[in-house]
Amino acid sequence: MFSKNKAVIIPLFLTLVAFFSIASSNAQAMPSVTTGQAVLIGARNVNLYGNANPNSDKSSVWFEVGTTQSSLNRSYEQNAGNGTSSLLFDDVLINRQLNTTYYYRLVARNAHGIVFGETKSFTINSDGSLLSGNGSSNGFSNNYNPNS
């Protein structure tokens, strides 16, 4: 009787071990992002920087920019590839208004979800200098997983 049960349990155990080994070796994750600094590159032009890691899955990134944290507009989408290293991304904002605060963040997406970087801010002062904010929380989760 014991040998019958053993004959069923051992193959079942080996099948489960093989399944979880394959699943964990193919596991991929949501991308990771870090919103970088804003750099003044002309009288009213600003270059935004940020880093993204695709975490082994085909990913894309874009910046969101606006004059309020609740109304950010999406810039053009950039291909982030499917590697495992953090890559630098940038976007140039042309002819920004003086004495206006702009909010921005880097966003990344892959098949596992969307990740929002920290929302940061900058203002181009009337004297042409750039005032950068320390970043601010918008009260929302920085991760969105459509599979959960």
C-alpha positions in Angstrom: 0.0 0.0 0.0 2.8 2.4 0.9 4.6 1.8 -2.4 1.5 2.7 -4.4 1.2 6.0 -2.6 4.9 6.6 -3.0 4.6 5.9 -6.7 2.0 8.7 -7.0 3.5 11.2 -4.6 7.1 11.3 -5.9 6.2 12.0 -9.6 3.7 14.7 -8.4 6.4 16.3 -6.2 8.9 16.3 -9.0 6.4 17.8 -11.4 5.7 20.6 -9.0 9.4 21.3 -8.4 10.0 21.4 -12.1 7.0 23.8 -12.7 8.1 26.3 -10.0 11.7 26.2 -11.1 10.7 27.1 -14.7 8.3 29.7 -13.5 10.8 31.4 -11.3 13.6 31.4 -13.9 11.3 33.1 -16.4 9.9 35.6 -13.9 10.0 39.2 -15.1 9.0 42.3 -13.3 7.5 45.7 -13.8 10.1 48.3 -14.9 11.7 50.7 -12.4 12.0 54.4 -12.9 13.7 57.4 -11.2 12.7 60.9 -12.2 15.9 63.0 -12.5 16.7 66.6 -12.6 15.6 69.5 -14.8 18.4 71.5 -16.4 18.0 74.9 -18.0 19.5 74.8 -21.5 18.4 78.2 -22.9 16.5 81.2 -21.8 13.2 79.2 -21.6 14.2 75.7 -22.5 14.6 72.9 -20.0 16.0 69.4 -20.4 14.4 66.7 -18.2 16.3 63.6 -17.2 15.4 60.3 -15.7 16.5 56.6 -15.5 14.5 53.5 -16.3 15.3 49.8 -16.0 13.1 47.5 -18.2 13.8 44.5 -15.8 14.1 42.0 -18.7 10.8 42.8 -20.4 10.1 45.0 -23.4 9.4 48.5 -22.0 8.7 52.0 -23.0 9.1 55.3 -21.2 7.8 58.9 -21.4 7.7 62.1 -19.4 4.6 63.6 -18.1 4.6 67.4 -17.7 2.1 70.0 -16.6 1.4 73.1 -14.5 -0.5 71.2 -11.9 0.2 67.8 -10.4 -3.2 66.6 -11.2 -3.1 67.5 -14.9 0.2 66.1 -16.5 0.4 65.8 -20.2 2.3 62.9 -21.8 5.3 63.5 -24.0 6.4 61.2 -26.8 7.0 57.5 -26.0 10.6 56.2 -26.1 11.7 52.6 -26.4 13.5 51.3 -23.3 14.3 47.9 -24.7 14.3 44.7 -22.6 17.6 44.8 -20.8 18.5 44.6 -17.1 20.4 47.8 -16.7 19.2 51.3 -15.9 19.2 53.6 -18.9 19.2 57.4 -19.1 16.3 59.2 -20.8 15.7 62.8 -21.5 13.2 65.2 -23.0 13.5 68.8 -24.0 10.8 71.3 -23.2 10.8 74.4 -25.4 9.7 78.0 -24.7 8.4 77.5 -21.1 6.7 80.4 -19.4 8.7 82.5 -16.8 7.5 82.4 -13.2 5.4 79.3 -13.8 5.9 76.1 -11.8 6.0 73.0 -14.0 5.6 69.4 -12.6 7.1 66.4 -14.3 7.8 62.7 -13.8 9.2 59.8 -15.8 6.8 56.9 -16.4 7.6 53.4 -17.7 5.4 50.6 -18.9 5.8 46.9 -19.8 3.4 43.9 -19.9 3.5 43.7 -16.1 2.3 47.2 -15.4 3.0 51.0 -15.3 5.4 52.7 -12.9 5.3 56.4 -12.1 8.5 58.1 -11.0 8.5 60.7 -8.3 6.8 64.0 -9.3 9.3 66.9 -9.3 9.0 70.5 -10.1 10.9 73.5 -11.6 10.3 77.2 -12.2 12.2 79.4 -14.6 12.5 82.7 -12.6 12.1 86.1 -14.3 15.9 86.6 -14.0 16.4 83.4 -16.1 17.5 81.2 -13.3 16.0 77.7 -12.7 14.5 76.9 -9.4 14.1 73.1 -8.9 11.8 71.6 -6.4 12.7 68.6 -4.2 9.9 66.5 -5.7 6.5 66.0 -4.1 4.2 63.2 -3.5 0.8 63.3 -5.2 -0.8 60.9 -2.8 -1.2 58.2 -5.5 0.5 54.8 -5.7 3.6 54.9 -7.9 2.8 51.4 -9.3 -0.1 50.1 -11.4 -0.3 46.4 -12.1 -3.2 45.5 -14.5 -2.8 41.9 -13.5 -3.7 42.4 -9.9 
